[in-house]
Amino acid sequence: MIEGGSRIQRLRKDRELSQADLANKAGISQAAISRIENSDELPSDIRVLSKLARVLGVALEDLTDGTSVELQDPRPAGDGFWAFCPNPFCEKNQISRSTTDQVAVKYLTYRQYPAEEFVNINFCPGCGTDLIKECAECKRRIDNAYAKYCTRCGSKVTNRPTKEEWKKIEQLLPPKPAPAPASPMADDDIPF
């Protein structure tokens, strides 16, 4: 059996990825990849393992190669947490144009989960995107539905849609219909 980080390093090299490539695609630092690959033990944070497994194209169980991993929840337990898919193109979210020509994304994927499921709930079942379930800055769990900003540090909960995604959304949605031209009045309808 290949130990800890050596397995991740072998999988990365088999896919012809540099540490920087893997780090960028997984959304973690290159220094973290280096530490993981040089360690005899896998990281205990399920979020890191899940991201690596997704990028490397293997099941989480295959990544650990049967090694028992004590998964740790990085947040204390509570009443529960909210999570949502930040992908505006997810089939479960909705993009629309209002009658005032405003384009909007409705994150219909917001859902509340029990606190004990925090380490198990990671990906959108509709599109596979990493779910947003905590503030990227301070790691506070999302504690209410449709939160746009963190209640602890005030950071935006998600940076999506990106500028490029907004452009694509604009292209996907039909333009606001032009108002119908006023019908000309008949001669006998002209008020005198």
Buried (B, 14 or more C-beta within 10 A) or exposed (E): EEEBBBBBBEBBEEEEBEBEBBBBBBEBEBEBBBEBBEBEEBBBBBBBBBBBBBBBEBEBEEBBBEBEBEBEBEBEEEEBBBBBBBBBBBEBBEBEBEEEEEBEBEBBBBBEBEBEEBBEBBBBEEBEBBBBBBBBEEEBBBBEEEBEEBBEEEBEBBEBBEEEBBEBBEEEBEEEEEEEEEEEEEEEEEEE
